[in-house]
């Protein structure tokens, strides 16, 4: 019995190592303290086992929890202590816990923390060059815009280096609208025109949100009633705050909501959706195509079925583990 | 210290390696097998070579990295594009990839954008090739001016019948799945449907329950349903070049907003259909991770002498050649020509009579994503495991009856609806699959999606007990003189060259068509037994949609019969500028000026052109005195 459990441990350790290798091969950033915190947990569980054979059944439970959370993380790598306590309440407002798990149980804040420390926070896949021209909110009928051309454009035949003036307007009626697209919809392709990477944007946004909580609701966000917390986030969506550190409040609300969703629904390898609670809640089966746990279902048959079959979800880490010959 | 390296000259230099370039690479490098000359072919792409087994087999399921992070798409820090709605506006750059997609995630590497599409394919009907003259003949010139102010619509240089043999080659090369096109007779004399001299090489994938329901309902209403034409192989296949193809495994991570890659190679892509044939020929060189920034031209003849590109270390390479094929993605195809001074650049003027040039002219949109009219309903007793199971485009059913000129567009026949020409392919039943990235996120993040609402709308969402039907007819977007591509004066790529600037707004024809077609879709949904069938609100042209962008913009470098308004002639050979054509560069791609909008991308219409262009290039290389082909 004890031997069997030790074998489980060995496998678990190997699995963690194997998934780390696979993950780096596909350029998914893993953090040193992720491995070390996992290792700490493993060590704790190990000593528990060695010390008390009588508690074998509870230790077994712990092992299976650890196994499920092999790629989940605790501890923060990016968010400050102040940001942690604020953001914790924000994500819990966006996806609350009721009879089913919410952002809290999913560890959505860990997902966001990791993302902010990685490519997302650094805006690594974004076009960040200037000039940074912010949209006019609200749309003005008098705005014109005069901007110098780049040298490389000016040097092309037929062009000059004189500033170009944009009057706005529609076909047939030039010069009556804003010189730029005036009110881009939140989340649209031209929406994010700030000279800030996302880590900076979140830093600025969280400070502005807290200031608004105090000025409009009389206290820090964390101290507000849950009804007011939701109201405040809706204020941001509606651009109600008149001063918000030069960013559009709805842009920040979009990002908060988007990333909380992602922390609830993306693969656990990124730190959120812990124990796949988001997938269990939505009934999404991840990479279980019908036979991951030996259910014997066929993908083609599932495609044409008219009644749903609930499958236990499987994660990328499990998939990679299985693909590399583990169980 | 970066240096300049001159490469050995080639007969054919291919710019960009996507669908069209793959055909040119295969056809020219193995020309000798068909009794022709043995050509040296070099193809250059800015991205890597993706191996579907090693690159996609597990990572394709990584929705955060691939679906939302767009790991396999063209990196925006390398280059972006700027967009605006009118020529009077300052254009803002696209800074990020969004969900739902607001800007086309450009392809990157061998295979181009095909690696992340859903595999929707098919043919453009005969009307698409003659829609200008057909419209004038049936409804009069003033009708066209009414439905499409500042119209820049033209006929194609060739007819459907002339392109038909090229369609056959294209379909064989890529292993397309389908079963004719809804025509009971399938005769060359048919006008409403693209008749076929031979059927698609592979049968369609099994129909989904929704597809079956649509089929029955459409038949009952007198329409002619047929299986959606898909580029996702339904069976193992070997194409005319001897390249083997694996079938689809229906794991449902395919198309839709997340644009998953395919891990079996079932999704047609130059990298796994045509490029392997070129590779095997011994006459072909593939240059990856190399960014083409200029085409050198001869100061006297004006002809292209070499392609100039940066390697990843920043060294400049000069690749001389006899003939060049521009197979770059739509915006880049135009950009490199404008940067290099090739062809007559399009110059906009508020008066349509005063516009000049052709390079950048005629930008159109193949999509109305999440805007315009929309019809929805729910189909009871029809739920199931839509996700993840299915594939990107197979399993659904379409009709051609409501597109092109297959119904009467005269004012009296439209029963009070605003006038338009063309229409849309209507269909239902595709299960693009995927996970939360495709389903939950594509639904849109909004203030209404927080708190308890999120919980109630998402609980067991992936185990539907009824199917939600939704359709936004694509309608028919016509070229006008006000929609075009030029070089942006204010933003540059990573190497300092101006970005493409896209000036585009939807045209009244597009809106009007959608307004009419949703009613027809509503009838079909009702016939299917759907409940709560409703039509969404209409967005008027010129209203506040200036932030939303179709991610299937196309055109801007069109083929035509008029030398002063098109870039490519009937052999897909450059014949611009009129005064001194740069005739040693050919092109195909998203250059479809006047296509019928039966699918959102222009690939299906461009495909046959690549075979036409291959024929043109062979003829050109055989000329004793180089010049324009006739």
Interface residues (C-beta under 8 A of the other chain):
Chain A: X22 X26 X27 X28 X93 X94 X95 X96 X98 X100 X102 X119 X120 X123 X124 X125 X126 X127 X128 X129 X131 X133 X135 X145 X147 X148 X149 X150 X152 X153 X154 X156 X157 X159 X164 X166 X167 X168 X169 X170 X171 X172 X174 X175 X177 X178 X179 X180 X181 X182 X183 X184 X185 X186 X187 X188 X189 X190 X191 X192 X193 X230 X233 X234 X237 X238 X253 X254 X257 X258 X261 X262 X265 X266 X267 X269 X270 X278 X281 X282 X283 X284 X285 X286 X287 X289 X290 X299 X300 X302 X303 X304 X305 X306 X307 X308 X309 X310 X311 X316 X319 X320 X323
Chain B: X57 X58 X59 X61 X62 X63 X64 X65 X68 X69 X70 X71 X75 X76 X77 X79 X80 X83 X84 X85 X86 X88 X89 X90 X92 X93 X94 X95 X96 X97 X98 X99 X102 X103 X150 X206 X207 X208 X209 X249 X250 X251 X252 X339 X341 X350 X381 X382 X383 X384 X385 X386 X387 X388 X389 X390 X395 X431 X435 X436 X437 X440 X441 X444 X445 X446 X447 X449 X450 X451 X452 X454 X455 X458 X459 X460 X461 X462 X463 X464 X465 X482 X487 X488 X489 X490 X491 X492 X496 X497 X498 X505 X542 X544 X546 X547 X548 X549
